[in-house]
Amino acid sequence: MATLIWVVIAIVVVAAIALVAVGARKRRTAMLRDRFGPEYDRVVENRDDRRAAEADLRGREKLRAQFDIKPLPEATRVRFADEWRDVQENFVEQPAQAAAEADALITRVMEARGYPMKDFDAQAELVSVDHPDTVENYRFAHAVRQRAQTQQVSTEDLREALLRYRSLFDELLRPEANGAARGTTAQTNGSAPLESDDAGLADPDLDYDDQRIGRREGR
């Protein structure tokens, strides 16, 4: 009888431990979903299983924690905003060049914020920790720019690339104390077109949110 009691106790203990483990795993999943949003779904779809995907995302968080990502000083923000205005105005005459300039400008903004600049994929993964809602826009725009270097792409493709670059650019320039911003600009993930090209910086002092990319009256 005593042996049976100990067996029952052992089963109960194992079951309790299993329930705690399942609960902890669900909480970690919920936290990662909340932190990464659409990036969580993207990684899960591209990995063999959910555990591997979540390990990937936790690894990004640990790597991001090693770097001191700071908001930009006001003068630097204004300077970068002026440079973006030049890129936007250049699009009308040289759309492919403007897309390349936008890509280079965002790289410089990231460097100024403190992101380590490596290969593009690693760079995008690190940025996804702070900007999960717009990192896919960044990937889309970068892919269009790469295609433009080797083959013909339409002006409309380049225009959308610039819009998607801008969604991340706006977030990178926003003076957030923790270096992160989520869901505050006009955003698009995947291949659907942006509904508007008027999303600007939250700071009204940076007066370029009324610019039109590649559009003038009568076009």
N, C-alpha and C positions, 0 to 999 in steps of 0.2 A: 504493500500500500504506500509506504514511504517513497519507494522508487517511482511509483506512478505520480505521486504528488510533485516530485522534483521534475519529472518529465513535463507535466502540465505547466509548472512554473517556467520551465525553460522555453516552452512553446509560446507562452504569453509574453515573456521577455523579448524573444526574437520577433514576435509579431509587433510589439510596441516599438522596437527599434526600427523595423521596416516601415511602420507608419510615420515615424518621425523623419526617416530618410526621405520618404515620398513627399511629405509635407515640405521639407526643406528644399527638395528639388523643384517643387511647384513654385515655391516662393522665389527661388533663383530665376526660374523661367519667367515669372511675372515681372521681376525687376529688370531682366534683360529686354523683355518686350517693351516695357515702358521706356527704358533708356534708349534703345535703338530703333524703335518704331518700324518703319518699312524696311530698314536695313536688316533687322532680325529675320523677317520673312525671306528676304533675298538670300541671306547666308544659309538658312535652313534648306532652302530649295537647292542650293548649289553644293551642299555637303552630303555625305553618305547617310548621316543620321543626325538627329537633334542634339545628342550629347556632343558630338564633334563640332557642330555649329556653335553651340553655347560655349564650348571650350575656346573656340576661335575668338568669340566676342569678349570673353573674360580676359583672354590674352591681350586683346587690343586695349582694354581698360587698364591693365597693369602696365603696358608700355606707355600709354598716354600719361599715366601718373608719374612717370619718370621725368617728364618735361614741364617746364614752367611756361605755360602758354598765357601770355599777358594781353590785355586790350591795348590798342594803339593809342599813343599820345594824340591829343586833338589836332595838333599841327600836321602830324603824319596822316591822320584820317582825312583831313581836308586835301592834302597833297594827292593821296591816292584817289580820292573822289574826283579831283580835277583830271587826273590821268585817265580815269574811266570815261569821263565826258569826252576826252579827245578820242579814245577808242571808239566810242559810240558814234561820234560825228564822222570818223574815218570810214565807218561801215558803209555809208552811202556810196562812196566811190570805190572802196577796196574791201569788200566783205571778207574775203579769205584772209587778207592781212590783218584785218581787225579781229578776227577770231583768234589768230595766232598771238596778237598783242594782248588780248584778254586773258589767254592762257598764261602768258608770261607774267602779266600783271598780278594775277591771283597767286602765282608762285612766289612773287616778291612779297605780297601781303602776308602769305603764310610764314615766310622766313622772318618777316618783321615781327610777327606775333610770337615766334619761338618754335614753330613746327620744324622738325628736322626734315630736310628735303632729300629724299632718296629716289628710288624708282617710283613711277606713277602709282602702281597698284598699292605699294606699301604706304605711300603718301595718302591715298584715298582712304585706306583702312584706318589710318590714324585720325584723319579728319572726321571720319564717320562717328567717332566717339562723341565729339562735340556737336556735329552737324549732321545727324543721321537722316534728317528730312530732306536735305539738299545734296547729299553726297552723290546720289544717283544722277542728279542733274549734271554734276561735275563730270562724272564718268561719260555721260551721253555727249556733252559738249566736247570733251577731250577726244572722243572717238571721231566725231565729225571733223575736228581740226586735223586729226591724223589722216583721215581719208582725203581731205582737201590737199594734202601735200603730195599725194600720189595719183589722184583721180579727180574727175569732175564731180563736184557736189553743187546742188542747187543753191541759189541765193536764199530761198526759204529755209533750207536746212541750216545754212550759216546764221541766218537771223535767229532761228530757234536756239542754236548753240549759244549765241551771244546772250539770249534771254536766260538760258540755264546757267551760264557762267555768272550772270548777274545775281541770280538767286543766292549763290554761295558768297559772292563778293559782298553783297549787302550784309549778310550775317557776319562775315569776317570783320567788317568795319564797325559793326555795332559795338558800342562801349559797354560790353557785358563784363561784370567783375570776375565771373568765373570762366570767361572765354567761351561760353557755350550759348547757343541760341537754338530754339526749336519752334517750328511752326508759326513764325511771325511774318514771313514774306510770302509772296505768290510763288508757289512751288509746283513742280511737276516731277513725278517719278515714272520710270519706264519710258514709253515712247509717245504718250499722249501729249498734244501740244499745250503750251501754256495758254490760259484764257486771256491773259493781259500782259502787255509789256510795260506797264506803268508802275511796277513794284519798285519802290525806292527805299532809301535809308530812312530809318525811323527818326533820325535827327533832322529837323526842318532846316537847320543851318546849312546842311549840305544840299544845295538847291540844284539837283539835277534829276529829280524824280519825274519831271515832265518831259524828259527827252524821249524821242521816238526813234527806235532802232530801225534804220533803213526805210522809214516812212516819211513822206512829205505830202502836202495837200495835192490831191490829184493822182497820187500813185496808187 
